[in-house]
């Protein structure tokens, strides 16, 4: 279900794993923003 965005390009594996457990509306938005800062390609995922 959840796409591991940028895991292969970035070293945010822990952050990405964390996102599996927190799938709130706000949490997802916050993660998208955080991932966008870390990995711009995550926005298009």
Phi and psi in degrees as a GROMACS rama.xvg file:
@    title "Ramachandran Plot"
@    xaxis  label "Phi"
@    yaxis  label "Psi"
@TYPE xy
-82.6727  130.973  UNK-2
-86.6382  128.318  UNK-3
-77.5766  86.4328  UNK-4
-76.7109  121.902  UNK-5
78.7747  5.24923  UNK-6
-62.2425  -37.4107  UNK-7
-75.4132  -22.8706  UNK-8
-98.2068  -31.1396  UNK-9
-113.203  165.893  UNK-10
-102.099  44.5309  UNK-11
-105.608  41.1838  UNK-12
-61.4731  -43.7771  UNK-13
-62.3779  -44.4825  UNK-14
-62.3294  -40.4135  UNK-15
-68.2712  -39.8623  UNK-16
-64.0851  -39.408  UNK-17
-59.0218  -36.048  UNK-18
-66.8523  -21.7878  UNK-19
-66.7542  -32.8243  UNK-20
-88.3286  -29.1278  UNK-21
-107.049  93.282  UNK-22
-119.397  63.2156  UNK-23
-92.6748  168.035  UNK-24
-63.5166  -51.6627  UNK-25
-67.005  -40.9104  UNK-26
-60.8434  -43.9096  UNK-27
-61.5219  -42.6611  UNK-28
-62.3517  -45.1092  UNK-29
-62.683  -39.737  UNK-30
-69.1316  -38.7674  UNK-31
-61.0749  -42.4377  UNK-32
-65.3384  -43.4288  UNK-33
-65.6102  -43.3872  UNK-34
-65.8281  -34.4736  UNK-35
-63.4926  -34.1577  UNK-36
-72.6447  -40.2406  UNK-37
-77.4007  -44.0138  UNK-38
-137.973  97.841  UNK-39
-55.2901  -26.7491  UNK-40
-72.4294  -17.6269  UNK-41
-65.1454  -25.4268  UNK-42
-63.6182  -35.2973  UNK-43
-86.8822  -2.55218  UNK-44
